[in-house]
Amino acid sequence: MVSENQKLEDVWEDCEDVEIVSSRYKGHKKFIARSEMPIKSNFYRKRDDATHELQAFAKYYERDMILDFKYERVEESETSDSGKGTHYYTTWSCSGIAVKKP
């Protein structure tokens, strides 16, 4: 039996096949009724890391497409290592609705 941690590690390594559909997409994608699951990533300094985590979450929950995909950007700050200033940076999160394709 595979542990939950092992399952998450496995999907983290193999989740690029999860299709991402932007919230701006105007067409219709077919998916299995009642398979919708809202998901959201943590915040990362690299936008691609947030996207990858969202794809891994979708795969973990046995979904293969993310609809209504969108990014959230937050400006953060921290005191510089020297203590003489403030470093500003952007963090990214993303969200969407994970679904199963027919």
N, C-alpha and C positions, 0 to 999 in steps of 0.2 A: 504494500500500500504506500502510495506517495504522500509525503507530508505536505501540508499547506505551503510551508516555506519552500520546499523543493519545487512544487507546482509553480509558484510565483517566479522562482529563478528560471525555470524552464521556459515559461512564456516570455520572460524578459529577453531571453536570447533569441526568441523566434516569434516576433509579433509584427514584423513589417508588412505582412500580408493582410492585416486588418485595414479595410478600405476606409478612407476618411472623406466625408462629404461636407463641404463648407456650409455654414449657415446662409451663405449668399446663393447657394445652388437653387435654381428655379425649377428644375425638373422634378420627376418623381422616381424614387428608388423603391423597388419592391423589397419587403421584408416580412418576416413571420409576425402575424398579429400577436399582441400581448408579449412580445419579446423585448419591449423597450425597457431600458435601464439607464437612468441618468448617472453619469460618471464625471468626475473632476480630478485633475491632477494636482499635485502639490506645486508650490512655487519653486522655480529654478532660475538661475542666472542665464542659462542657455535655453532658448525657446524649443530647440529640438529635443532636449531632455524631457520637457513637459509633454511634448507630443508623444515621445516614445513611451513614457509612463502611461499615458492615456490608452495607447494601443495595447500595452501589456495588461492593463486593467480589463479592457474589453475582452481580450483573449482569455484571461483568467476566468471570467464569467461566461466563457463559451459563446461570445458574440464575435461576429466577423465584419461588422461595419459600424462606423460612428457617424450618426446624422447630426445636423445642426452644430457642427464643430466650430468653436470659436476660441480665440485667445483672450486672456485678461492680462494686462500689463500694470505693474505697480512699481513706482519709484521708491527705492530704499536708500538709506544712508547709514554710514558707520564712521566712527572716528578713525582717522588714519593711524598707521602703525607708529608714527612719530608723535602722535597726539597733538599735532599742530594744525590740524585741519579736518575736514569732513570729506569722505569719499562718497559720491552718489553713483548709484547703479540701478539697472532695471531688472526686475524679476518677472518671470512669465509663468502663467498657469493656463490650462485649457480645459474645456468641458464639451460635453456633447451627450447624445443619446445613443447608447450601445444597443444594437439590434442584431438579430440573426437573419441572414439571407435565406431565401427559400431553397 
